[in-house]
Amino acid sequence: MKTVKLDQSNSSVSRPKGTASPAHNFWCMTVGLITLLCFGTAASAEALVSHPLLHPLFCDHAVLQRDVAVPVWGWSAPGAKISVSFAGQTHTTVTDRNGKWWLKLKSLHASSESRTLSVTNFTTHESAVANDVLVGDVWLCSGQSNMEMGVGACNATNDIATANFPLLRLLTVPRRVATVPVDTLTCQWLPCSPENIKQGLWAGFSATGFFFGRELQRELNIPIGLIHSSWGGTVAEAWTSAEGLEPITDFRDAVQNVRDTAAGNQQSDYNEIFEKWCQQKDAGTQHGWASATTFDAGWKSVAMPQYFEQAGLPGYDGIVWFSREFELPTEWAGKDVRLELGQIDDIDTTWVNGVKVGQMNRHDLLRNYTIPARALKSGKNIITIRVLDTGGNGGFIGPADRLKLSLAGDNSAAPVSLAGNWLMRDSTPLAQLGAPPQIPDPGNPNVTTVLYNGMIAPLLPFAIKGAIWYQGEANADRAQQYQRLLPAMINDWRQHFGVGEFPFYIVQLAAWQATYPQPRENHWAELREAQAVTAKKISHSGLALALDIGDAADIHPKNKQEVGRRLALNALAKTYGKKIEYSGPWYRSMKIEGDKIRVKFDHVGGGLFAKGGQLTGFAMAGDDHRFVWADARIDGATVVLSSPLVAKPVAVRYAWDINPVCNLYNQAGLPAVPFRTDKPLTK
C-alpha cells in the first residue's frame, strides 16, 4: 500500500492500485468549483467533486470539539466497512447505499496532545490519516465584510508579529455559492503563526475571529479552533437554509425561485423578472424616465462618481435615477461606442436614448457596455441609469477615470470623460419596494439560501462550541424583518449542527457616516435594536457593542481587537462561567417623575459614568413624540433626564442614530446599549 500526501490538507492517505490519486481528486474538486461558479448550481458541481474517504475538515492540525460525541464522516463504495481510531477509541461502521459513512467518537476531554486520527476502509484497503489533531473548543466565525476583514487591514502589525499560538488553529471556508446544499469543500487547518495569520482573501485571517480566539485561548489555556466562513456585503437570508426560512413568509417566493433554478425549471432570465418588478413597484420606471429627454426641478445636479448617500441622500436605500447628456464626436458617427461606468452598487439598468444597453446585478463588477451605432445620433445623446441599492452605500464607485466613453475597438481615439455633473433623482425607497426578486445568477451571494448551501452545509455536522456573528449592514433597511430573520437563522444553524442550543454572540453595528445634529428616525438604529432584541430573547446569546469604536468615514472600522475582546467577554462569562462583567449598561425600566424621567439599567458594572465629560446621547419626547435632546445626569445606578422643551415627558431614546454622540459607560469600561422606549420592535 502506497502512502501519499493530500494536496489540500497534508493528511496522509493510502490507496490501492487503480484508485484515483489525491492529485486527481483535487483536480476534480477544482473543476467542480469552477463549474459551480460558472453555472450557479451545486448539482452540476457535485457530479464532478470527488468525495474523499475522510471529510476534508478532518485533516492535519484539526481541532475536535471537547465534551460532546464527535461526528466523523466520509465516503466510499456502498457497503464498505470503515474503522476510525482516535485517542484510544476505535469504532466501525458501514457505508450506506449512497456511499456515505459516519459515526461518533465518544466524548473527549480537552487535550493539547498532538494525536493521530486514522480511518481504514477494510473493503477497498484505503486509509486516511490526519496528524497533529487536538481536542478543545471550536467556534464558527461568520457574517459579512467586517467579519471577513483580515488582521493585515487593521493596523495590527505587532499582533501579527507576535501571533505564535500553536494551540489556536485557523480554517477558512472558501467562498462558494450553491443552489442546493453541498457536502464537501477544499480546506486546511493551520496552526496560528505570524505567517499563517496572513493567509486570507482580505489581508489575512478574520481579525474579529482571531482576536476573539486569542482571548479565549489565553484565558482558558485549551486548544481553540476557529472556522471562518464569511462573505462581504451579504444578507442574512443568504446564510439561512430553505427550511430555516420557511416560517418567514417574506422569503417564500425567493426560496422557491432558488429551488426552481436548482431543478432546472427557471423559465425566464433574471433581467426580465427584475424589469417586470420595477414596472410594478418603481415610480420612475412607470413614468418612463428611461427615455426622458427633459428633466424637471426634481432632478438635482450632483458630481459623479460618488455614493448617493454623500450626494444628498443620506441613509437612502432604494431606487435612484441618474442622467447625463453627451455630444457624440463627429468621427464616431455610425460606429459602436464603449460605455464604461466603473462599479455600481448594487443593480444598474442603463439606457442610451431610451435603448437599453446593459444591466448588471452585482456591485463588484465593472460596467462596460457597448452602445450600438443604431442607438446613437449626431449631437446630443442622453445616458439614463436606474440604480437599486439594497443596503449600505449605493451609487457609483470611483475612480473618476472609469467613467468614460470610447470608440469600440479603437484605442487610438481619445475617450470622452463622463466624470462630473450628472442629474440625480430618488424614485422609490426600499421600504416601499420590498425585497427585489431573487433569481440566482452565477456567483451572486445575495440570494436566499445560497451561502448556507455553499459555506455552512459543507461543515455539517462538525461539532462546534458556538458561533460569533458580525453582520447586519446589508439588512439595515429591513430591521423589523431582521428581528425575525436573525433568530430564524440561529435556530436553523443550531438544528443542523446538532449540538444543541450552542452559544451565539452578535456584534452590534458600529457607528458610521456623519453625525446628525438633531434626533431622528434611523434604519441603522433600528437594526441595532433588532440585534439587541435577538440577543435578549434567544437563549445562550449575547451582544458585543462596536458603537463607540466605529469610523464615520469607513464602514470597516479597524479596531477589531476590541470587538474580539468584547465577544470574548460574552463567551467567558456566559459560556465558561467566569465572574466578569461582559456587557455595558442595558436599559431595564423608566419612571416618570413630574417633568423628569428616571431610567434604570442592568449591567451597571460597579457604577455608571460619562466618558469624557458631560453625559450625552439622550433624547426625550412628550405626547407629540417629537424628540429633543435631554439634559442628563447620573444618579447612582440611574440616569435622570429633563428638558425645558418637554413639560410632560413620555418616552426616551439613547444613542438613536447611525453615528450618535453618546458616552454612557459602566465602570468595566463597556458602553451602554442603544435603546428606545416609545415603539421598540416586538414582532
Secondary structure, DSSP 8 states (H G I E B T S, - for coil): -EEEE-TTT--EEEE-TTS--HHHHHHHHHHHHHHHHHH--HHHHHTTS---SS-TTSSTT-EEETTS-EEEEEE-STT-EEEEEETTEEEEEE--TTSEEEEEE-----EEEEEEEEEEETTT--EEEEEEEEEEEEEEEEESHHHH-BGGGTT-HHHHHT--EEEEEEEE------SS---------EEE-TTGGG-SSSSSSBHHHHHHHHHHHHHH-S-EEEEEEE-TT--GGGGS-HHHHTT-GGGHHHHHHHHHHHTT---S-HHHHHHHHHHHH-HHHHTTGGG-----TTSEEEEESSBTTTTT-TT--EEEEEEEEEEE-GGGTTS-EEEEEEEEESEEEEEETTEEEEEE--TTSEEEEEE-GGG--SEEEEEEEEEEE-SS--EEES-GGGEEEEETT-TTS--EE--EEEEEEEEEEHHHH-S------TT---STTHHIIIIIGGGTT---SEEEEE--GGGTT-HHHHHHHHHHHHHHHHHHHTSSS--EEEE-----S---SS----HHHHHHHHHHHHHHHSTTEEEE--GGG-BTTBSS-S-HHHHHHHHHHHIIIIIT---S--S--EEEEEEEETTEEEEEEE--TT-EEETTSS---EEEE-TT---EE-EEEEETTEEEEE-TT-SS--EEEES-SSS----EEETTS-B---EESSS----
